[in-house]
Every structure is written in structure tokens, then in C-alpha cells.
Amino acid sequence: MSTFRTFRAQDTRSALAMVKAALGPDAVIISTREVSNGLFKPKELEVTAALPEPEPKPAGLDAKAWVLPPAAAAQPADEAPRAPAPAPADVPSTPRSSAPRQSAPRPAASAPRGEDTPPVGTAGSAVDLTDELVRLRGALEAMQTEMKSLTRQRVERDLAMPGAAVELFSQMVARGVEEPIAEECLRQALEAAEDGRSETLLPALRSAVAERIIGGRAPWLGYQRRRTIALVGPTGVGKTTTLAKIAARALMESKLKVALLTIDTYRVGASEQMLKYGEIMQVPTFVCRDRQELGRALERTASADLVLVDTAGRSVSEAVAKQAELLRSIEGMQLYLVVSAATGARAMTAVAERYRSLQPERLIVTKLDETPGAGSLLSASVRIGRPIVAVTDGQRVPEDLHALSSTELVDLVVGSADAATARTGGQ
């Protein structure tokens, strides 16, 4: 089989119609399953289909088809070229020669070839191409292995650490931890460990990381008093979607009375999106354009257990300070800073510096699914210095929102002890 494709539709008939339209009537259904689209969308049917490979054509035909020019394809090869247009009447034409007409030259495809040189487009050239790709892949893998070895030697020389520490350092950096933070944690672990062996070094490293990354209580859990939480952060980190996920969890799991507010009147469609979320979840929703409207909305939601406030993304320190002044004017308002795990170390440092004046109470890290490792969790916690109360790893509402304990956060950054033991064989 080849040309595997996956289709999603509301029902079987629609899915089969999509398969037929994309792959044709010869498509073969490989598998079907029902998938969830979150709280706000109905389930869909996912169909995986494939198109059988066509029967191979004779090599000669393939070769001719590859090299035959379009102009020659429209005219048989054995036929003479078309006669030139007749000359004008006032110009005497040249008498026709009595020499026999020569046939047109054949296309290049009919030229003789050596037996060891297959024509273009034949199976021989495909085999040669496959062999070349295998050779290049082997060379690339050998190069990658050599580079890893050289990097390991450089790190071991520069850091002056035993081999087990260098291995853990490489693993942390591969997971997205900044090199200075990884080195700091490992040096602390080496001081605490009895020796440099992995079975004693890994627990010490986990303890060092645990001192720098702390989990907090999820915002959608029940509390004894009413809470008002505003999500703040840069543009594009997913504040609005995260707010909807928190609201859905509070409604479904904790059975709380929820109200939604937005002061984001800058981004096009932001208020409409929030009103749509409120309509779907059937909760009070208000758009606030200034401090007076925000105060009135809070009064109208006095019976709610949890009030969630969406804000506009800010990238300028002056705008951040102005937003903080508005939010902090509300008694009891808590600020949760939302940052993206896909943000690089330099950008994470800039975000921490820009939002330091807000003094956020908690931290939410989004888009773990868009980064190869979760090491940015440690960077965010170190740079901002606040407990991480939730992480997100997708767009589904509310499935892709998770509350993790400190131990689970350490597992994401360093790896679990069981996994590390399995990798090292207990050595």
C-alpha cells in the first residue's frame, strides 16, 4: 500500500465520500475510529485509507515517456516533418528536388545505450537512487554519532564532571533546559551525592531541580472563598483558550459557579470569542472597556465562585504597567502569568523581566506540544519564581489542560527515576 491518508467527518457516509474524492474508487479502508474534539465540538469519525500501488509498466515504455518531448509526442517519430508554408506568389519558389525524402530524426529515447546504463525512469535507476539514499543516511548517522562523541568530550572537559554527570547534563539540555541552569543543578547534585555514580547522582539531581520548580494548586479546584483570577502574558501564548479550559474544568469537575470577563478590546474578535465561550458554557460573560465597566461586571457576578478575566497581550513595558494598574485596582484580584513552553531562553528571560512589575501570584505554561522537551518549565520557574499551577499541551477544551505535582514537573524536566534506570541498566 502507499499514499496513506486520514480523513475526519461527522458520519460514515461523509467520510467515505471524502476518501473516494481524494483517493478514487480503488482506495482501501485501513482503519476507523471515533475521536473526541473536546467540550465544544461533537465527536467525529476518523478513517485511514490507502491507495494500492499501480502495476509496474514495462521499462521501455517508461523510458520513452520520460524523454519524449511534448512536440514530438504530438507527431509520430517515423513521419517526416511538416512541410513549410508555401512562399508568397510574387517570389519564385525553388523547384522541388527529386532526391528521396529523408525520414525525421528519431527521439533520443531510441538511441542505443550500454547494457550497464539503464534508461531514465527504469527500475534500475530507482534501485540506484535507493542505494544512494541508504548510503547518505548511513553517512549522516555516522556524522551525528561523531558529533555527539565530540560534544560529550568537550562538555566533559569544560565542565570537569564525571561521565554520569555529563550524560545527565546532555539529557537535560536535550529536553530544553538552559545549559547554565543544567550545570548549576548538576554541580549541586555532585556536592550532595556520595559519589559520581548514576544511581546516587540522579536522586540528588532531582532534589536540586525540585528546589527550583514547584507545583501549585490548580485554579479550577474548589476553594472556601470567591476568587477573581486574571490571565496575563504576551500575545500568542494562548490566554483565551486556557481561560476557557479552566472554566470548563471548574464547571464539570468542581461544580463551581463561573463568570467570564474580558478587558481585551484591542485584538480583533477577542470579545466575540469570549462571548461565544460563555454562550456555550451558559455562564455570565461581560466585555469591559474601562475600569467602571469592570467594576460593574464584578458586582453583577458577586454570586460566582470563580471569576476569570481575560486580558490583551502586551509586549511593551509601559502597556504592561498600565494593565497591571487596572487589574490591581480590583480588591482580591490574582494575576496568573501565562507563558509558552515554545519560547526560547532569551525570550523567556525578556518575558520575566517585562512582567516582573506585575508580581504575578502563579504561573501557567502552555504549548508543551510545540516543543521537543519540557525543560522550559524549569527555565520559566527559575526566571519568574512562581509555582506552576497548570500546563497545556494542545487546543482541546478542556482535555489538554493539566495540573501537575512537583514530582510530575521534575519528571518532565529530568525524566523519571525508573526510566533513567532502564536506560543505564542500573549501572
N, C-alpha and C positions, 0 to 999 in steps of 0.2 A: 504494500500500500504506500501511497505518497499523497502529498497535498492535504495533510490533516487540517481540519478547520473546526472551530467550536462556535455554536450558534445558541442564542438565548431568545426565547419567545414566551408569550403568555400561555400558549396551549400547544398540543402536539401538531395540529394541522398547520399552524403558523410556522412552527419550527421546521417541519418537513418542506414547506413551501420555500423557506429561506435556503435550506440545503439544496433543493432542486435548482433554484435560481442561481446559486453561487457555483455549484459543482456539476450540475447537469443530472440527467436521469440515471446515470450509471453510478452515482455516489452510493457508498455503503455506510450504514449507520454503525458506529463502533460502540457507543455507549450513550445512555440517557440518565439524567438525574435531576432532582428538584433542588433548586438553590434559593436561599433567602436573600432578600435585598434590604434587610433592615426593617425598622419600625414603620416607615412611611411608604413603603412600596410592597405590592403583592409578590408572592413567590413566582419564580419563573422556571421554565423547563430548559435545561441545558443539554444540548445534543452535540456529540462529537461525531463527525463524519469524515470519510476519506474517499479519495478518487483512485481507483485502481490504475496502476501504471499501464500505459499503452503498450501494445505489442511492438517489439523492435522491428524496424524497417530494414530491408537489405542495405548493406553498406554502400553499394554503388549508387543507389537512388539518393541516399543521404548526402553522399559526396557531391553529386550533381546539383542537388538542391542548394547546397551551401555555396557553391562557387558560381552558379549560373547568374549572370547579370540580369536585371529586370528587362532591359531592352532585348536581350537575346531570348529570354523566356517567352516573349510575345511572338517570336518568329522562329520556325524550325531551323535547326542547325544546318541541314543539308540544302536549304533553299538559298538561292542567290540573293544578294542584297537588292533592295527595291531600286528600280531604275530611276535615274534622276529626272526631275521635271523637264518637260520639253523647252527648248530655247525659244526666245521671242521670235516672231515672224520675220522681223527685219534683219535678223542675224543669221547668216547661213550656217546650217548645222553641219557637223563633221560626219562624213559618211560612216556608216556602221561597219565595223571590222568584221572580216569573215572568220577570224580566229574563234575557236570553240570557247564557249563561256566557262569560266572557272567557277568552281563552287566556293561558297563563302567559307572563310576560315572557321574551324570548329572552336567551341569554347575551350577554355583552359582545362576544364574538367576531363576532357578526353585525351589530354597529353599523357604520355607514358610516365609511370612512376616506378621507382625502385621497390622491390618487394618488401624491404625493411622500412619503408616510409609510408605509413598508411595515409590515405587521403583525409582531408579535413572533414571533421564531423563523423568519422567512423568510430567503431568501438575501440580500435587501437589507440586513438588519441585520447579517448575518455579514460582508458586504463593508465596511459602515461600521465594524464593530469592527476588522477587519483594517487599514483605513486609519488608524484611531485608534492602533493599536499601532505601525504604521510611523512615524507622526508622533511618538509618545512616544519610540520608540527613537532617532530622529534627534535629538530634543531632548536626550536623555540623553547621546548620543555627543558632541554639541556641548558640553554642560556638562563632560563628562570632559576633552575637549580643552582647554577654557578653564582648568580647574583644573590640568591638567598644566603649561600655559604659565605660570600664576601661580606654581605651586610652583617651577618652574625659575627664574623671575625672582627669587623670594625666596631660593632656595639660592645663586644666582649672586651676589646682593647680600650675603647674610650671610657666605658663605664667601670672597668676594673671589677666586674662581678663574676661569680661562678657561673658555670654553664646553665644550671637550673634557673638562676635568676634571669639570665639572658633570654632563655626560652619563654619565661613568663612575660618579660618585657616585650618581646616580639608579639606575643599573643595579645597583649593589651593594646599595643599600637595598631595591630591589625583590626581590632574591634573598634577603633576610632578614638582611643584615649590619647590625649596630647602627650608627647614624649616627656616634657618636663614633669607633668603630673604622674605619669607612669614611673619615671625614675625616682621621684620623691617617695611614692608609695613603696617601691621595692627596697629602697635604702632603709626605710623604717622597718620593713619586714625582715631584712637581713640582720638588723640590730636585735630584733625580738626573737628570731629563730635560733635554735640551738646550733644548727649547722646549715650548710647550703643545700641540703637535700630537699627535693621537691615535696616530700610528704610532710616536712616541717615548715617549709617556706610558704607553701600555698595557704595554709590556715593563717599564717602571720600576715600575708598579703591581703587576704580577705578582711582581716581585722583592720588593717590600715585603710582599705577602701571604705569599710563600714563607718569609720570615723568621719569620712568626708561626704558621704551620701546617706541621707536619712529619708525614710518614707514617712508620710503623714496620713491623716485620716481623710478618706475620700469625701468630697463636698456633698455628695448625694446621700450620705448616711444621715440618719436621724440625730438631731441634737435636741437639747432641752429648751433651747431658746430660738427665736426667729433669727435668721441670718440673711444678710444682704451682701452678695458677692459680685464684684465687677471683674471681668476678664480683660486684662490689658496686655499689650505687646505689640511687636512690629507688624507691619502689613504682610499678609500672606501666610501667617503661621497657623491659621485655622481656628480663630477665636469663635466665630459664629457657629460653626459646625460642632466644636467642642462644647459650647454652651448648650446646644440642642441635645447633645448626648447626655450631659449632666442632668438636664431637665427630665429627659425620658427615664433615666435611671431612678431619679428621685420619685417620679410618679409610679413607675412599675414595681420597684423593689422596696422602697421605703414608704410608699403610700403618702407622700408629703403633698401639701398644697403648694403649688408652684406658681410664680408670676414671672413674666419676662418683660424686661425693659431694654431699650436701645437708645444710646445717645449718638450712634453712628449715623449722622445725616450727611456725611461727606461722600461716602462711597456710593456709587450709583447702584440702586437696587438693594441696598443693605436693609433699609427699614422694611421694604416689601418682603424680603426673605424672612425677617424675624416675625412679621405678622403672619406669614404662611405657616411657620413652625407653630406659633401659638394657636392658629386655627386648627391644625391637625391634632395637636395635643389637647385642645379645648381648655386652654389656660388663659388668664388675663394677660394681655400684651399691650404695651404702650410705647409710643415713639416720643422721645423727649428732646426738644430742640434747645432748651436752656435750663438754667438752674430752677426757675419757677415751675416749669413743666415736670422736671424730675422730682421736685418736692411734692407736687400734687399727685403724681403717679405713685409715689411711695405711700402717701396717705391712703390712696384708694386700694392699695394692696396690703393693708395692715393685717388682714386675716391670713396671709400666706405664711407658710413655714420657711420657705426658701425663695428669695427674690434674686434673680440672676440678671446682671446688667451687661449688655454688650457695648463695646467701645470701638472707636475708629483706630486703625493702626497709625502709629506716629513714628517718624524717622528723624525728627528734629528735636533737639533737647528742649527748646523753648515751648514747642507744642506739647511735649510730654509733661512739662511742668504745669502748663495751663490746664491740661486734662486732670492732672493729679490734684490741683487746687479745687476743681469742681467736684471730684469724687470724694475727697477728704472732707469737704464741707458737709457731707451727709454723716450724721452720727451713726457709728457702728458699721460703716462700710468697710469691707475687707477687699483687698486687691490681690488677685491671683495673676501672676505673670505667666504668660504663655509664650514658650519658645519652641523653635523647630529643631528636632534632632539632626536634620539635614544641614543645619548651619555649621559652617566651618569654625575652627578655633578662633580665628581672628574676628569673625563676625560675632561669635558668641561673646567674646570679650567686649566688643563695642556695644552690644545689647545690654550687657550687665552694667556697663558704665553709664549708658543713656538712661536706664530705668532705675538706677540706684537711688535717685531722689524720691521716687515713689514709695520706697521702703515696703515692697510687697510682702504680704504675710506668707504666701505659699507659691509653689511653682508647679506648672503643668508642662510636660514635654510632649510635643506632637510629632507626627510623621516618622515614627520609628521604622515604618515600612519603606521609607525612601532613603535609608542609609544602610550600608553594609554591616555596620556594627552599632552597638548601643553605648559605646564609650562616651558619646557626647552627653549622656546622663551625668557622668562624673564631672565633666567639664562645666555643665550648667550648675550643678550643685556647688562646686568649688567657687566658680566665678560669682554666683548670685548669693550663695549661702543661705538658702531656704529649703525646707522639706519639700520633697516631690510627692504630691498627693495623687497624681494620675498621669497616665501616659496614653497616647493613642497610636494606632498602627493601621489606620485605614479610614475610609469615608463612611462606612456603615453606621447608622444611628439605631441603637446605642451600642451595638456589639463590639465596635472597635475602640472602646474606652475601658481602661483597666486601672484598678487600684492595686499597687504592688507594695509588699512589705519591704523593709530594709534588706532582708536576706534575699528576696527576689531581685531587688535592684542590683545587689552585689553580684548575683548570678549572671545578670545580663552584662555587667561590665567585665568581670573576671572569668566567668564560667563556673559551673558548679563543681564541687569537690569530687563528686562521682565521675563526672565527665573527664576531669583532669587526671584522675587515677587511671581511667580506662585508656587515655592517650599515652601515659607514661608507663603503663604496665606495672604500676605500683613500685617503680624504682625510685 
